[in-house]
Each structure stands twice: as structure tokens, then as C-alpha cells.
Amino acid sequence: MTLDPQNRLAAGRTSTGQFAPGTSGNPGGRHAGLAKAVRQLIGNDGEVIAKFWLSVLNDSDAKTSDRIDVSRLLADRGWGKAPANESPQVADDYASDARVKAAAGRFKREVERLVALRD
């Protein structure tokens, strides 16, 4: 779709179609009404969404890929995202089976504690 030159100028563009210096291509940003409408439907704290994700995680009939996706969403929101481009550095003392099993046990107990809190 090609804009007429008068529309380009009205949208902050020069006659060559480039944005004029100091002019944003999205001057208004995201429409504030959408965020407000979502918060009115869901609530300010997002608890409804978190409960839905948890219901998918606990649904043994749900696709495994969906359950994995929501587990990532819950973990990211609860504990923060892992750094994107860093490979984990595993210390030698964490490489033993006993240490790994102990860490897995702590993680499992924490997940069970969080599930119990929602009930």
C-alpha cells in the first residue's frame, strides 16, 4: 500500500518517505485504553491468568508442549527469566548425582508448596 505524499507528510514523513528528524514513527505508542480494558477484565495483579496457567500445568490431558510452555511462563514470572545468551557454568561439586537429586527434591517441594497455596 502506497501513501499519498500528503499522507506521508501528515504522518511525520518527508517527501521521500523517511521520518523527519526528531519525529517518531509511533508518536502515540500503544493505545492506553487497551491496557486499561484488559486490567478491568483480568484484575491488576494478573492472578486470573496465573491460575489459568497453573490449571493447564496440572491438566494431565493437556498437550505436553502446552504444559511446558506454561511452566516456563510461571517460572519466568515467579523467579525471572534466565539470561538469554549465557551458557550455564556448572561447578564440579554440582555435577554429582547426589547434589543434582537434592536440588531436584528442593525444587519439587517448592512447586508442591506453591500448588498447595493456590488451593
Contacts in CASP RR format, 6 or more apart in sequence:
PFRMAT RR
TARGET T0000
AUTHOR 0000-0000-0000
METHOD contacts of the structure
MODEL  1
MTLDPQNRLAAGRTSTGQFAPGTSGNPGGRHAGLAKAVRQLIGNDGEVIA
KFWLSVLNDSDAKTSDRIDVSRLLADRGWGKAPANESPQVADDYASDARV
KAAAGRFKREVERLVALRD
3 11 0 8 1.000
3 13 0 8 1.000
5 15 0 8 1.000
8 14 0 8 1.000
8 15 0 8 1.000
8 17 0 8 1.000
9 15 0 8 1.000
11 25 0 8 1.000
12 19 0 8 1.000
12 20 0 8 1.000
12 23 0 8 1.000
12 25 0 8 1.000
13 19 0 8 1.000
13 20 0 8 1.000
13 23 0 8 1.000
14 20 0 8 1.000
19 25 0 8 1.000
42 48 0 8 1.000
42 49 0 8 1.000
50 74 0 8 1.000
50 77 0 8 1.000
51 118 0 8 1.000
53 70 0 8 1.000
53 73 0 8 1.000
53 74 0 8 1.000
54 70 0 8 1.000
54 74 0 8 1.000
54 115 0 8 1.000
54 118 0 8 1.000
56 62 0 8 1.000
56 66 0 8 1.000
56 67 0 8 1.000
56 70 0 8 1.000
57 67 0 8 1.000
57 70 0 8 1.000
57 71 0 8 1.000
57 74 0 8 1.000
58 115 0 8 1.000
59 67 0 8 1.000
93 99 0 8 1.000
94 100 0 8 1.000
94 103 0 8 1.000
END
